[in-house]
Amino acid sequence: MSSYFKKGKGWRFDFTLMGIRYTEAWFKTKKEAAQAEAKKREELKKPAPWQGTPTDTDFLTLLNRRLDHLKAYKSASYYRDNCYMGKRWVKLWGKLNCRDISTDMVEHYILKRKKVSPYTANTEIRSLRACFNFAKKKKMLEQNPLDGIDFFPVEKRVKYVPPIEDIDIVFQSADQDTKNYLYAISETMARVGEINNLKWQDVNLHDRYVILYTRKKRGGHLTPRKVPLTTRLHGILSRLHEHMDEQIPWVFWHRFYDRNNRTWKTGPYGYRKRLLNSLCKKAGVKYFSYHALRHAGASILDNNNVPIGSIQKILGHENRTTTEIYLHSLGNSEREAIDTFERVSNFSHTDSHTKKKGLTANAVSP
């Protein structure tokens, strides 16, 4: 028993089980502390009320089934992110049954992740909750241990959107192949993964549009949308098409060395994380991401009175509210509202000032 005495206060028990610390104080005698610890340990052996009928499914099996599901139904990046998180979860709970993972254990882990950032902790909460909800759906578990865990508050800031001048400087500092790739992302306002997976069969040079696919839809369905081509992008794709390799289906591709199989392969790009970072440094401008190009494009359209419905279709958003997040321009309606406030407010202050001095509005000199 891990009971000990502290002078002036009394006895307490203090033990750790499955990575969680349990303690209680202050007892008058060592025997009382030992009995309380024994009672606590017995309580921890019992399934929590939310666990319902015990299940023999271990957490590792659940996680593997969940990841197989994500690989089939979700985007590659979403699957990859969950694999990274899953490795951390397995280190803690890989040998446990699902019913043995309590809310306290999860909360203890989430609090540690919060030290990285509240956003990181919220991402883990969201993914873990989805994992256990998957178990409920498959009748592997009756209740979700994350149901009692709330999201942490985060500081929301206006996303940095690079000015057109900075984007142009960065693009001009790139070699021609990279420049073509960046223009494809910028002038379709596509997600970078959509351009990475763009195939020639989805490029219509005659009718001047491309078909982009996304799984960022309810249900994870691979959903297409048509995006018209700008004159510049039409010219770029036309030149690339003239020199295309008919054996390679992707518009943008590269040869890379597969370390696992020790062979050279040809395939589409992954997320080219270092590319924009190095180009921004080379151009001497503040760093911006691929995703910021979508925000910049949407803001340009909004600032030039393009209907939000059209912007929503180009961006491939399911909900209008998502599109509104991308609109960083200060619209005319907001400017007119402030102009009205300024006009009325100034008149009100002037009118109040003249009344105090016993003057009429007509007596005030212009």
N, C-alpha and C positions, 0 to 999 in steps of 0.2 A: 504494500500500500504506500502511496506517495503522500503521506500526511506529514506535516511539520508544524512546529510551534514558533510563533513570533511574540516576543516579549511585549507585554502591555496590550496585546490584542487577542491572542488566543490561537487555536488550531485551525488549519485549513487543509483541504486536499487540492492537489494539482496534478493532473495527468494529461497525456496526449494520446489520442486514438485516431488513427487514419489521417494524421496530419492536422487534426483539430484539437485545440487546447480546451480542457474543461477544468474549472476551478470554482471553489465556493468557500467563503469564510464568514464569520469567525465562530468556531465551536469552542465550548468550554473545556471539553476533554478530547483526548486523542481518539478514544473509542467512538465518540459521536461523529468525529470527522471521518473515521474509517467506515462507519456504517453509512454515512451519507455518500461516500465515494462508491461503496458497493452498490447502493441503490441506484446511483447515476449510471454505473456501468450496466446494470440490468436493464435500465430503461433504454439505453443505447442499442442493446441487442434486439429489442423489439422493433418490428417494422413501424415506420411512422404512419399516422392515421391516413395520410393521403395515398399510401402505397397500395391499399386494398389487397387483392389476392396476390400472394407472392409469385414472382416469376423467376425462372431459372436462367433467363437470358442474361448473358454477361455483357458488360458495357462495350467491350471490344467488338463483339458480334454486331451489336446495335450500330456502332459507329461505322463499321465496314459496310453494312447494308445501307446506311444513310449516305455514305460517300458514293456507293454504286448508283444510288438514286440520283444524286446531284450530277454525276458524270453523264448520266443519260438525259436528264431533263433541264439542267441549268448550263450557264455559260462556263467556258473553260477557266476563266479568271475566278469565278465564284467557287467552282470546285477546288481550284488550287488554294484559295484562301482558307477554305474549310479543312483542307489537308494539313496546312500549317498549324491551325488551331488544334486539330485532332491529335497531332503528335504530342502537344502539351497535355491534353486531357488524358491520353493513354498512360503517360508517365504517372499520373495521380490515381486513376481509376481503372486502368486496363485489366486488373485482376479481380475487380469487383463485379457483382451482379448489379443490374440496374436498380433493384429495390434497395440496395445497400448505400446508394448515393443519396445523401440527405440534403435538404435545403441549407443546413449549416455548413456542410462541406463545400457546396457550390459557392455560397456567399463568401466563405473564407478565401476561396480561389479568386473570385471576382474582385474582392477588395485589394488583393495583391496586384491584379491587372490594372486597377485604377491608378496605381502609383505610376504606371506608364503614361496614362491619360484617361480621362473619363470617356473619351470617344472610343478608345481601345476596349475599355471595360464594357461599354454598351454593345460593341460589336460582338464580343464574346457572349454576352447575355442573349443577344438576338439569335446567334447561331446555336448555342446550347439549348435554348428554348425550342427552336425549330427541330433540333435533334430528338429531344424527348417527346415533342408533339408527334413526330414521325413514329416513335415507339407506341404512343397511344393509338394512332391511326392503324397500326399493324397489330393491335391487341397484345402488345408486348408489355404494356404498362398501363395502369389506370389513371394515375395522376402525374403531373409534371412538377418536379422539385423546384423549378424556377418560377412557378406561379406566384410565389410570395416575394419575389425579388424585383425591385423597381429599377428603372434606368436612372443613371446619374445625370444631373444637370450639366450641360455643356455651354461653353461660350461660343455663340454663333457670330461670325464676323462676315463682312462683305467679302466675297471671293475676289481675289485679284484678277482683273481682266487686263491683259496687256494692250497698250494702244496700237493702232494699226502700224504706226511708224516702227515700233519695236519688232513687231511680227515680220515686217518687210525686211528689216536689217538682218534678223536671224535667218530668214529664208535665203537671202542673197549670200550669206556667208557659207552656205552648204554647197556640196558638190551637186552635180546635175541630177544624179539618181535620187539622192536624199531630198533635193528640192521638189522633184516630181512627187515623191511620197508625201511630203508635208503639204503640198498644194492639194493633193487628193483628200487629205484629212480636213484641211481648212475650208475648202470650197464646196464640200458636201456637208460640212458640220457633223461629220460622222463620229461615232465612237472609234477609238483607234483599233479595237479588235475587229470592227466591221470592215475596215480598209485592209487589215492584215489578211482577212479571209475572203476578200473580193476576188472572184474568178471571172475569167473572160466570158463565160457563158451568161454572166449577169451584167455585162456591159453592152449597151445598145448604142453604137455610134451613129447609126442612121437616124434614130429618133431622139438622140442626145439625152440619154438618162442612164443611171446605174441602178441596180437593185441591191439594196443592203439588207442584211438579216440580223435580227437581234433576238435573244432569249429573254430580254428584260421586259417580259410581259407576264400577266397573271397565268399561272399554270406552267410557266417555263417553255411555252410553245415557241418554236423558231418561226418568227414572223417577218415577212418581207415588206419593204416599202420602196417606192420609186423616188429617186432624187434627181432632178434635172441637172444637166452639166452646164457649167459656165463655159464661155468661149475658150478661155485659157485651158481649163481642165480637159475639154474636148480635144484640143490640139495636143496636149500631153499624152492622152490615152491613144489618140490616133497614131502618134509617132511610135509609142511603145508597141502597139498592135502590129505595126509593120515589121517589127523585128522580134516578135514573140516566138517562143519555142512551143510548138504544138504539143509537145509531150508534158509541158508544165502548165497546169490549169490556172495558177494564181497570177494576178496582175503584178503584185510585188512579192518577190521571193528571194531566197538566198541559199547558198550552200554552207553547211555547217558540219562540224565533226561531232558525231555521236559518241561520247566517251564510254557509254555502257556497252555498245556493240562494236566500238572501235572501227567505225566506218564513216565515210562521208555521205551526207544525205542532202537532198533538196527539199525545201518546204517553205511555208509561209513564215513571216516574222512573228516573234513573240512580242511582248511589250518591251520596246527599245528604251529602257529607262534612262540610260546614260546619254542617249543621242541629243535630246533637247538641252539637257544640262550643259554639255560641252559646247553646243552651238551658242547658247545664251552667254556663256563665259567668253567665248571667242568674239561675239558681237559686242560685248560690254553692256548688256542690258540685264534687267532684273529677270530672274528665272521664272518661266511659266511652263505649265504642263500641256500635254496634248489636249486634255479636257478643257483647258482654258480657251482653246481655239473654238470649241463649240459655244462657250459663253460669249466670246467676242463676236462670233458670227450672228448669234441670236440677238445680241444687243444692237448690232448694225441694222438688222432687219426691223427691229422694234423702233429704233430711232428714226427710221424712214417710213413709218406708218404702215408697215406690212401687218395684215391681220394676224392676231395671235393664233388663230386656227391654222393658218398656213405655216407658221413657225413650228407649231406643235407637230404637224405632219412631217416636216423636213427633219426635225430632231428625232422623230420616232417615239414620242411620249404617249403614254396611254391616257394620262390625266393632264388637264389644263394647268392645274396647280403646280405640277412639276415644271412645266414650261415657264411659268411665271418666275420661278427661282432663277432661271437663266437670263432674265431680262434685267440688265444692270443699268440701262440707260435711264435718264431722268425724263419721263414722258411729258408731253405738252400739258396734259391735264394737271399734273403736279405743279408745273411752272405757273399755269394760269391760276391755280388755287392760291399759291403763295403771293402772286401779284395782287389778287383780290384782297387777301389778308392785309398786305402792306398798304394798299390804297385805303381800305376802310379803317385800318388801325391808325394810320397817320391822320385821317380826317377826324377820327374820334378824339385823338389826343389834342389836336388843334382846337376842336370845338370845346372840349373840357377846359382848356387853358383860357380861352376867351371869356367863358362864362364866369370863371373865378375873378377876372378883372372887371366884370360888369360890362363887357363889350359884346356886340353882336358880331355875327360872322361877316357881315358887310363892312364892319369897321376895321377888319384886319387887312393890313396892306398886303398885296401879293408878294 
